[in-house]
């Protein structure tokens, strides 16, 4: 199994290298952003499960953490990745976001 995938961006035509697996540290960082400020109550015998509503800002922050952690380089440049990602055209970023989501769906812990 290859440890990375390459994605060519549609607008800028840059080549992005993305790690195609998560580590426990990646998952913990994303979970930290997701649960920040959320009050979660433990299950009781009378309830079947916890009902948690995550603020959309937490969901977006968690996803951004995963993108930053999994993207390895953009056009061979691994410096200032956060800044590079922020300055991509929206269409290009969405391609990266979709690729990362596929990796998360496959490898990250399920809720």
GIHUMO-V927473 format. One record per backbone hydrogen bond with DSSP energy under -1.0 kcal/mol. CO is the residue of the C=O (numbers start at 1). NH is the residue of the N-H. Records with the same first field share a line. If there is no record, write none. Layout:
CO = NH  NH
This chain:
3 = 20
5 = 18
7 = 16
9 = 13
14 = 9
15 = 75
16 = 7
17 = 72  73
18 = 5
23 = 27
24 = 28
25 = 29
26 = 30
27 = 31
28 = 32
29 = 33
30 = 34
31 = 35
35 = 38
44 = 47
55 = 58  59
56 = 60
57 = 61
58 = 62
59 = 63
60 = 64
61 = 65
62 = 66
63 = 67
64 = 68
65 = 69
66 = 70
67 = 71
70 = 19
73 = 17
74 = 77
77 = 74
80 = 84
81 = 85
82 = 86
83 = 87
85 = 88
89 = 93
90 = 94
91 = 95
92 = 96
93 = 97
94 = 98
95 = 99
96 = 100
97 = 101
98 = 102
99 = 103
100 = 104
101 = 105
102 = 106
103 = 107
104 = 108
